Amino acid sequence: MWEVVKSVLAAFFGVQKEQRRCEDFQHGRAAVFITVGLLMAMLLVVLVALVAVVAAR
C-alpha cells in the first residue's frame, strides 16, 4: 500500500517517472489508485480549510 501512496504523491506533484507510471498501469489495480487519490485530495481540501480557519482568527 505504501508503494501506491508514494506513486499517487509523485503523480500529484508531477514528478513521477515514465517507467514507474508504466509499472503502475501494468501491475496495479486502478481502483486502488483512484481510491488513494481521492482520499489524498480530500485530505488536501480539509488541510487547506483548516489553515484558512486558523488564519481567519
C-alpha positions as CSV (number, residue, x, y, z in Angstrom):
1,M,0.0,0.0,0.0
2,W,2.9,2.3,0.7
3,E,4.0,2.0,-2.9
4,V,0.6,3.2,-4.1
5,V,0.7,6.2,-1.8
6,K,4.2,7.1,-3.0
7,S,3.1,6.7,-6.6
8,V,0.0,8.9,-6.1
9,L,2.0,11.6,-4.3
10,A,4.5,11.6,-7.1
11,A,1.7,12.0,-9.6
12,F,0.2,14.8,-7.6
13,F,3.4,16.7,-7.7
14,G,4.1,15.8,-11.3
15,V,7.5,14.1,-10.7
16,Q,6.7,10.5,-11.4
17,K,9.0,8.8,-13.8
18,E,7.6,7.3,-17.0
19,Q,8.9,3.9,-16.1
20,R,7.2,3.9,-12.7
21,R,3.9,5.1,-14.3
22,C,4.0,2.3,-16.8
23,E,4.7,-0.2,-14.0
24,D,1.7,1.2,-12.1
25,F,-0.6,0.7,-15.0
26,Q,0.6,-2.8,-15.8
27,H,0.7,-4.2,-12.3
28,G,-1.5,-2.0,-10.2
29,R,-5.3,-2.1,-9.9
30,A,-7.0,1.1,-11.0
31,A,-9.5,1.1,-8.1
32,V,-6.7,1.2,-5.5
33,F,-5.0,4.2,-7.2
34,I,-8.3,6.0,-7.6
35,T,-9.3,5.4,-4.0
36,V,-6.0,6.6,-2.6
37,G,-6.0,9.6,-4.9
38,L,-9.5,10.6,-3.8
39,L,-8.6,10.2,-0.2
40,M,-5.5,12.3,-0.6
41,A,-7.4,15.0,-2.5
42,M,-10.0,15.1,0.4
43,L,-7.2,15.4,2.9
44,L,-5.7,18.3,1.0
45,V,-9.1,20.1,1.0
46,V,-9.5,19.6,4.7
47,L,-6.0,20.8,5.4
48,V,-6.5,23.9,3.3
49,A,-9.8,24.6,5.0
50,L,-8.2,24.2,8.5
51,V,-5.4,26.6,7.6
52,A,-8.0,29.1,6.3
53,V,-10.0,28.9,9.5
54,V,-6.9,29.3,11.7
55,A,-5.6,32.2,9.6
56,A,-9.0,33.9,9.8
57,R,-8.9,34.1,13.6
